[in-house]
Every structure is written in C-alpha cells, then in structure tokens.
Amino acid sequence: MAEVHLAVAHGASGFERHVAIKTLAPELAGDPDLERALIHEAVLGGALRHRNVVAVLGLGVDDGYYVVLEYVDGNDLARHLDGKLDEALALHIVHELALGLSHLHAACDARGLPLHIVHRDVGPANVLVSTTGDVKLGDFGIAKATSLADRTAAGTRKGRYCYMAPEQLAGDPVTAAADQFGLGATLVELVTGARPFPGETPWVLLDQIRAGANFELADDLRAIAMRALAFSAADRFASIEDMRHAIADAQRARPPAGVVELAAWVTARPR
C-alpha cells in the first residue's frame, strides 16, 4: 500500500544525509483510513529509540502525508534469503530482533505510561539488514499500541499470514506473545530454509499450527522454536526477554557470529 523512496535531506553549511521517504501508493493517495494508518505509524515510530528499530525522523505533508525514516544501506532479509543460514549467524539476527521487540513491548509514552505495543507483523520482509551489519525491525504500519486509537476493525487480519500467531489469524485480540510467534517462525526459516507452516490461507495455517510443526533443528533451537510457536499464547515464553535469554544461551554453544559476519554476508548478496 506504500512506496519508499531514497532521498537526501539538506541542512545548513552543506549538510546532507540520506533518508527514506515513505508515502502512500499513488492510486491510494487521499484514502482517509490509510492516511490515518500512516500517521499512526509515524507517531508510534517517533516514540521509539533503539538500534534494532528503524528510526522515524519526521512526518510531513506535501500532496499527502509522508514519513521520513532513517536510510538503511542494505535490503530486507526476505530478499537476501536464498537458502538456509549458518546457525550462529541466524541466531545473531534473531537475538538482535528480540532486543528490538523487547524495547517495543516495554515502550512508554511521555507520561511514563506503558504503550503496550505489539508489532503484529514480525517476519523477514520487515527486517532490514545492512552492509555495516545492522539488524533493524521496520514497518509499524499495522502495529498496535493499546493507549493509541486502534484503527483496525474487529476481526480484521493484517500482515503476512505464515508468520501470524493463531489468535491473530482467528481475528482475536493479540498480545506481545504474538510477536514471539513471528520471531519463532523467522528463526525456523533462517536455519532450515523453509517456513514452519507453509499453508496459504488462515484456515489451513490454523490447522497446521494446531497439529504442531515438523522441522529438523538442533535440540536447543527446536526447544526455542516449539515454545515460541505454541498454539496457545499461554504456552509460549513468559516474555520476549525470556525468549531472548534462551537464544543467548544457544549462541554461547556455537562459534561467535555478529556484526562483522553479518556485514560480510549482506555485502555478498546481490543488490
């Protein structure tokens, strides 16, 4: 529903900085509901400050609203995937995402009140990886903060089905546990090269999730993934921080992989 353009921000004394400009697609410009969603994304993103979250730098109007975002020199993770990743590198990416999600889930407003943000669309297409080894979670177009107006109609499903928690697929209320599900599905795809649940419709996916995933992973990674992908939110980790600690334990059992290794991998990918 949107387009993202590379732009240059200018300032005094020859200052220049590359930024990304996000606008509604031309055929959708002027749609009041989508404009409100874009504004909501900017307001939500403007409240966040974390190295693993794409920074929102501003909101403007010029023949429609546009959002100014930090420019990440790289690509989304989905475009770079052409098979499975080394376990250590996959765990580094997922650990960085868990840090970003932990920040989202703990974010507060200017009064110090919790925003209770749920991203609701965690998956490789919304993860930016850069040539300098950054991992950044982006696209808050469907994220929900309970203290802000929720523009999503009751029962409406948004996002990419194959990474959605079953409660979200069913159109039920979601909590931060839904983001665990998306992160678990991403972990499986990075390590195995395949999605844990390949169904194309919500109803097929719900049946597959209820039946349980069947994938080949090392025992410690399988334990993390199976818990994050539990059908019931109550059976997942108590928080994304608990999931992050489990990922960190798995990292310590493997050769180190981090910013340098990720930067080399991204740089070697076709652009």
Secondary structure by P-SEA (a helix, b strand, c coil): cbbbbbbbbbbccbbbbbbbbbbccccccccaaaaaaaaaaaaaaaaccccccccccccccccbbbbbbbbbccccccccccccccaaaaaaaaaaaaaaaaaaaaccccccccccccccccccccbbbcccbbbbbccccccccccccccccccccccccccccccccccccccaaaaaaaaaaaaaaaaccccccccccaaaaaaaaaabbbbbccaaaaaaaaaaaccccccccccaaaaaaaaaaaaaacccccaaaaaaaaaaccc
